[in-house]
Every structure is written in structure tokens, then in C-alpha cells.
């Protein structure tokens, strides 16, 4: 989904657009990641915030690989 700044519905808020500086700032703070790690996570797991959160939790529970 393309990030539409005019659209503020549920779908838009639950997607991480790593090409939008304000979203990169917000999501990196919310998820406790550097911007580079957030970019890598989105590339690996997709832009759905729930999916990124779930994968980060799994990784945290199993420890570093």
C-alpha cells in the first residue's frame, strides 16, 4: 500500500513506510530500534507493524542469532 498522508485510517497507521522520514522516526522510537535496524526489519519481514513487532519479540525471546 502506498503511504497516503491524507489517509489516517487503521491501515495507514499499521504500515511502516521506511521512505517517509517522519514515519521512520516515529516507528524507530516506538519499536526501540535504530533507523538502520528498522529498515532492515521492514525489508526482511514486510511493512506491517504487527508482523515486525511479532518477529522482534520472537528474536528477543530466542536471543541473538
N, CA, C and O atoms as CSV, one atom per row, in Angstrom:
chain,resi,resn,atom,element,x,y,z
A,1,UNK,N,N,0.836,-1.176,0.000
A,1,UNK,CA,C,0.000,0.000,0.000
A,1,UNK,C,C,0.880,1.237,0.000
A,1,UNK,O,O,1.825,1.327,0.783
A,2,UNK,N,N,0.587,2.162,-0.844
A,2,UNK,CA,C,1.316,3.411,-0.894
A,2,UNK,C,C,0.884,4.256,0.283
A,2,UNK,O,O,-0.300,4.303,0.618
A,3,UNK,N,N,1.838,4.926,0.913
A,3,UNK,CA,C,1.509,5.752,2.065
A,3,UNK,C,C,0.824,7.025,1.607
A,3,UNK,O,O,1.427,7.840,0.910
A,4,UNK,N,N,-0.407,7.199,1.988
A,4,UNK,CA,C,-1.187,8.378,1.635
A,4,UNK,C,C,-1.296,9.238,2.876
A,4,UNK,O,O,-1.986,8.870,3.827
A,5,UNK,N,N,-0.624,10.382,2.882
A,5,UNK,CA,C,-0.611,11.242,4.060
A,5,UNK,C,C,-1.982,11.816,4.390
A,5,UNK,O,O,-2.204,12.262,5.515
A,6,UNK,N,N,-2.906,11.816,3.434
A,6,UNK,CA,C,-4.261,12.308,3.686
A,6,UNK,C,C,-5.122,11.245,4.363
A,6,UNK,O,O,-6.147,11.553,4.972
A,7,UNK,N,N,-4.697,10.009,4.248
A,7,UNK,CA,C,-5.467,8.890,4.791
A,7,UNK,C,C,-4.947,8.549,6.178
A,7,UNK,O,O,-3.766,8.242,6.343
A,8,UNK,N,N,-5.800,8.600,7.149
A,8,UNK,CA,C,-5.391,8.335,8.520
A,8,UNK,C,C,-6.137,7.159,9.123
A,8,UNK,O,O,-6.292,7.071,10.341
A,9,UNK,N,N,-6.591,6.273,8.284
A,9,UNK,CA,C,-7.316,5.106,8.760
A,9,UNK,C,C,-6.400,4.079,9.377
A,9,UNK,O,O,-5.180,4.246,9.388
A,10,UNK,N,N,-6.987,3.013,9.893
A,10,UNK,CA,C,-6.269,1.943,10.567
A,10,UNK,C,C,-5.163,1.349,9.695
A,10,UNK,O,O,-4.060,1.093,10.180
A,11,UNK,N,N,-5.453,1.130,8.413
A,11,UNK,CA,C,-4.478,0.510,7.523
A,11,UNK,C,C,-3.200,1.330,7.435
A,11,UNK,O,O,-2.102,0.775,7.470
A,12,UNK,N,N,-3.335,2.640,7.321
A,12,UNK,CA,C,-2.181,3.509,7.164
A,12,UNK,C,C,-1.346,3.555,8.436
A,12,UNK,O,O,-0.118,3.616,8.362
A,13,UNK,N,N,-1.972,3.526,9.575
A,13,UNK,CA,C,-1.259,3.606,10.851
A,13,UNK,C,C,-0.531,2.321,11.192
A,13,UNK,O,O,0.381,2.337,12.020
A,14,UNK,N,N,-0.900,1.225,10.589
A,14,UNK,CA,C,-0.273,-0.052,10.905
A,14,UNK,C,C,0.731,-0.505,9.856
A,14,UNK,O,O,1.141,-1.666,9.845
A,15,UNK,N,N,1.120,0.392,8.992
A,15,UNK,CA,C,2.154,0.128,7.988
A,15,UNK,C,C,3.346,1.020,8.289
A,15,UNK,O,O,3.186,2.172,8.691
A,16,UNK,N,N,4.522,0.488,8.095
A,16,UNK,CA,C,5.746,1.245,8.321
A,16,UNK,C,C,6.320,1.622,6.968
A,16,UNK,O,O,6.742,0.758,6.200
A,17,UNK,N,N,6.334,2.906,6.682
A,17,UNK,CA,C,6.901,3.393,5.430
A,17,UNK,C,C,8.304,3.912,5.730
A,17,UNK,O,O,8.469,5.012,6.257
A,18,UNK,N,N,9.303,3.117,5.395
A,18,UNK,CA,C,10.693,3.484,5.705
A,18,UNK,C,C,11.214,4.580,4.785
A,18,UNK,O,O,12.323,5.075,4.982
A,19,UNK,N,N,10.436,4.960,3.791
A,19,UNK,CA,C,10.837,6.038,2.882
A,19,UNK,C,C,10.298,7.396,3.314
A,19,UNK,O,O,10.587,8.410,2.680
A,20,UNK,N,N,9.525,7.420,4.379
A,20,UNK,CA,C,8.948,8.651,4.903
A,20,UNK,C,C,9.672,8.990,6.208
A,20,UNK,O,O,9.498,8.287,7.203
A,21,UNK,N,N,10.487,10.063,6.220
A,21,UNK,CA,C,11.299,10.375,7.407
A,21,UNK,C,C,10.515,10.460,8.723
A,21,UNK,O,O,10.995,9.985,9.752
A,22,UNK,N,N,9.326,11.051,8.705
A,22,UNK,CA,C,8.561,11.171,9.953
A,22,UNK,C,C,8.113,9.799,10.462
A,22,UNK,O,O,8.089,9.566,11.671
A,23,UNK,N,N,7.763,8.900,9.560
A,23,UNK,CA,C,7.373,7.556,9.979
A,23,UNK,C,C,8.575,6.764,10.460
A,23,UNK,O,O,8.475,6.008,11.426
A,24,UNK,N,N,9.700,6.930,9.800
A,24,UNK,CA,C,10.922,6.256,10.219
A,24,UNK,C,C,11.284,6.684,11.637
A,24,UNK,O,O,11.657,5.848,12.460
A,25,UNK,N,N,11.179,7.977,11.929
A,25,UNK,CA,C,11.448,8.488,13.277
A,25,UNK,C,C,10.479,7.892,14.297
A,25,UNK,O,O,10.889,7.384,15.341
A,26,UNK,N,N,9.198,7.963,13.980
A,26,UNK,CA,C,8.165,7.502,14.922
A,26,UNK,C,C,8.288,6.012,15.211
A,26,UNK,O,O,8.277,5.598,16.371
A,27,UNK,N,N,8.407,5.205,14.156
A,27,UNK,CA,C,8.457,3.762,14.347
A,27,UNK,C,C,9.751,3.316,15.005
A,27,UNK,O,O,9.742,2.375,15.798
A,28,UNK,N,N,10.864,3.970,14.694
A,28,UNK,CA,C,12.120,3.572,15.332
A,28,UNK,C,C,12.060,3.839,16.826
A,28,UNK,O,O,12.563,3.045,17.621
A,29,UNK,N,N,11.442,4.959,17.215
A,29,UNK,CA,C,11.276,5.251,18.652
A,29,UNK,C,C,10.301,4.269,19.296
A,29,UNK,O,O,10.565,3.735,20.374
A,30,UNK,N,N,9.179,4.037,18.630
A,30,UNK,CA,C,8.158,3.148,19.193
A,30,UNK,C,C,8.670,1.723,19.376
A,30,UNK,O,O,8.347,1.068,20.368
A,31,UNK,N,N,9.460,1.244,18.429
A,31,UNK,CA,C,9.937,-0.133,18.486
A,31,UNK,C,C,11.304,-0.269,19.148
A,31,UNK,O,O,11.794,-1.380,19.348
A,32,UNK,N,N,11.916,0.861,19.485
A,32,UNK,CA,C,13.204,0.820,20.163
A,32,UNK,C,C,14.342,0.331,19.275
A,32,UNK,O,O,15.239,-0.380,19.729
A,33,UNK,N,N,14.292,0.718,18.013
A,33,UNK,CA,C,15.309,0.302,17.044
A,33,UNK,C,C,15.991,1.521,16.450
A,33,UNK,O,O,15.409,2.604,16.390
A,34,UNK,N,N,17.227,1.336,16.013
A,34,UNK,CA,C,17.847,2.391,15.221
A,34,UNK,C,C,17.132,2.423,13.876
A,34,UNK,O,O,16.441,1.475,13.504
A,35,UNK,N,N,17.304,3.505,13.165
A,35,UNK,CA,C,16.662,3.607,11.858
A,35,UNK,C,C,17.178,2.531,10.907
A,35,UNK,O,O,16.413,1.967,10.124
A,36,UNK,N,N,18.467,2.251,10.978
A,36,UNK,CA,C,19.024,1.207,10.108
A,36,UNK,C,C,18.457,-0.166,10.437
A,36,UNK,O,O,18.152,-0.942,9.531
A,37,UNK,N,N,18.310,-0.477,11.724
A,37,UNK,CA,C,17.743,-1.779,12.111
A,37,UNK,C,C,16.268,-1.864,11.730
A,37,UNK,O,O,15.787,-2.928,11.341
A,38,UNK,N,N,15.552,-0.749,11.841
A,38,UNK,CA,C,14.152,-0.730,11.425
A,38,UNK,C,C,14.042,-0.970,9.926
A,38,UNK,O,O,13.206,-1.760,9.487
A,39,UNK,N,N,14.864,-0.307,9.145
A,39,UNK,CA,C,14.858,-0.535,7.688
A,39,UNK,C,C,15.105,-2.007,7.376
A,39,UNK,O,O,14.416,-2.600,6.545
A,40,UNK,N,N,16.084,-2.581,8.043
A,40,UNK,CA,C,16.410,-3.992,7.806
A,40,UNK,C,C,15.239,-4.900,8.191
A,40,UNK,O,O,14.924,-5.847,7.470
A,41,UNK,N,N,14.599,-4.613,9.321
A,41,UNK,CA,C,13.457,-5.422,9.767
A,41,UNK,C,C,12.308,-5.342,8.766
A,41,UNK,O,O,11.686,-6.357,8.453
A,42,UNK,N,N,12.023,-4.142,8.262
A,42,UNK,CA,C,10.930,-3.987,7.295
A,42,UNK,C,C,11.275,-4.710,5.993
A,42,UNK,O,O,10.406,-5.333,5.382
A,43,UNK,N,N,12.506,-4.633,5.576
A,43,UNK,CA,C,12.904,-5.355,4.353
A,43,UNK,C,C,12.776,-6.868,4.536
A,43,UNK,O,O,12.404,-7.585,3.607
A,44,UNK,N,N,13.084,-7.338,5.734
A,44,UNK,CA,C,13.044,-8.776,5.994
A,44,UNK,C,C,11.618,-9.288,6.242
A,44,UNK,O,O,11.237,-10.335,5.719
A,45,UNK,N,N,10.833,-8.554,7.037
A,45,UNK,CA,C,9.527,-9.044,7.482
A,45,UNK,C,C,8.330,-8.373,6.812
A,45,UNK,O,O,7.202,-8.843,6.965
A,46,UNK,N,N,8.549,-7.292,6.079
A,46,UNK,CA,C,7.446,-6.573,5.455
A,46,UNK,C,C,7.083,-5.330,6.241
A,46,UNK,O,O,7.620,-5.094,7.323
A,47,UNK,N,N,6.177,-4.539,5.702
A,47,UNK,CA,C,5.857,-3.240,6.288
A,47,UNK,C,C,4.733,-3.269,7.329
A,47,UNK,O,O,4.430,-2.235,7.924
A,48,UNK,N,N,4.118,-4.410,7.559
A,48,UNK,CA,C,3.051,-4.498,8.564
A,48,UNK,C,C,3.669,-4.400,9.960
A,48,UNK,O,O,4.490,-5.232,10.345
A,49,UNK,N,N,3.269,-3.385,10.703
A,49,UNK,CA,C,3.845,-3.140,12.026
A,49,UNK,C,C,3.665,-4.336,12.956
A,49,UNK,O,O,4.578,-4.664,13.714
A,50,UNK,N,N,2.523,-4.982,12.914
A,50,UNK,CA,C,2.285,-6.147,13.781
A,50,UNK,C,C,3.265,-7.271,13.481
A,50,UNK,O,O,3.764,-7.919,14.400
A,51,UNK,N,N,3.540,-7.504,12.226
A,51,UNK,CA,C,4.470,-8.558,11.829
A,51,UNK,C,C,5.884,-8.238,12.320
A,51,UNK,O,O,6.580,-9.112,12.838
A,52,UNK,N,N,6.302,-6.980,12.154
A,52,UNK,CA,C,7.624,-6.567,12.625
A,52,UNK,C,C,7.712,-6.734,14.143
A,52,UNK,O,O,8.703,-7.253,14.654
A,53,UNK,N,N,6.671,-6.292,14.866
A,53,UNK,CA,C,6.646,-6.445,16.333
A,53,UNK,C,C,6.762,-7.918,16.727
A,53,UNK,O,O,7.555,-8.273,17.599
A,54,UNK,N,N,5.970,-8.767,16.083
A,54,UNK,CA,C,5.981,-10.201,16.400
A,54,UNK,C,C,7.355,-10.815,16.169
A,54,UNK,O,O,7.844,-11.578,17.002
A,55,UNK,N,N,7.969,-10.491,15.063
A,55,UNK,CA,C,9.283,-11.051,14.748
A,55,UNK,C,C,10.350,-10.542,15.716
A,55,UNK,O,O,11.261,-11.284,16.084
A,56,UNK,N,N,10.238,-9.284,16.124
A,56,UNK,CA,C,11.189,-8.746,17.099
A,56,UNK,C,C,11.028,-9.432,18.451
A,56,UNK,O,O,12.015,-9.701,19.136
A,57,UNK,N,N,9.781,-9.715,18.835
A,57,UNK,CA,C,9.534,-10.424,20.093
A,57,UNK,C,C,10.120,-11.832,20.045
A,57,UNK,O,O,10.746,-12.288,21.001
A,58,UNK,N,N,9.909,-12.511,18.924
A,58,UNK,CA,C,10.453,-13.869,18.766
A,58,UNK,C,C,11.968,-13.855,18.888
A,58,UNK,O,O,12.559,-14.696,19.564
A,59,UNK,N,N,12.584,-12.889,18.226
A,59,UNK,CA,C,14.047,-12.804,18.244
A,59,UNK,C,C,14.552,-12.501,19.666
A,59,UNK,O,O,15.570,-13.035,20.104
A,60,UNK,N,N,13.820,-11.639,20.367
A,60,UNK,CA,C,14.209,-11.286,21.732
A,60,UNK,C,C,14.096,-12.501,22.667
A,60,UNK,O,O,14.939,-12.700,23.541
A,61,UNK,N,N,13.052,-13.304,22.472
A,61,UNK,CA,C,12.832,-14.474,23.311
A,61,UNK,C,C,13.880,-15.570,23.049
A,61,UNK,O,O,14.282,-16.284,23.968
A,62,UNK,N,N,14.309,-15.690,21.807
A,62,UNK,CA,C,15.268,-16.746,21.482
A,62,UNK,C,C,16.715,-16.262,21.597
A,62,UNK,O,O,17.645,-17.066,21.551
A,63,UNK,N,N,16.899,-14.985,21.742
A,63,UNK,CA,C,18.249,-14.443,21.860
A,63,UNK,C,C,18.853,-14.179,20.504
A,63,UNK,O,O,18.280,-14.541,19.476
A,64,UNK,N,N,20.025,-13.539,20.501
A,64,UNK,CA,C,20.667,-13.206,19.229
A,64,UNK,C,C,21.078,-14.445,18.458
A,64,UNK,O,O,21.461,-15.462,19.037
A,65,UNK,N,N,20.988,-14.338,17.118
A,65,UNK,CA,C,21.368,-15.477,16.294
A,65,UNK,C,C,22.784,-15.352,15.811
A,65,UNK,O,O,23.273,-16.229,15.099
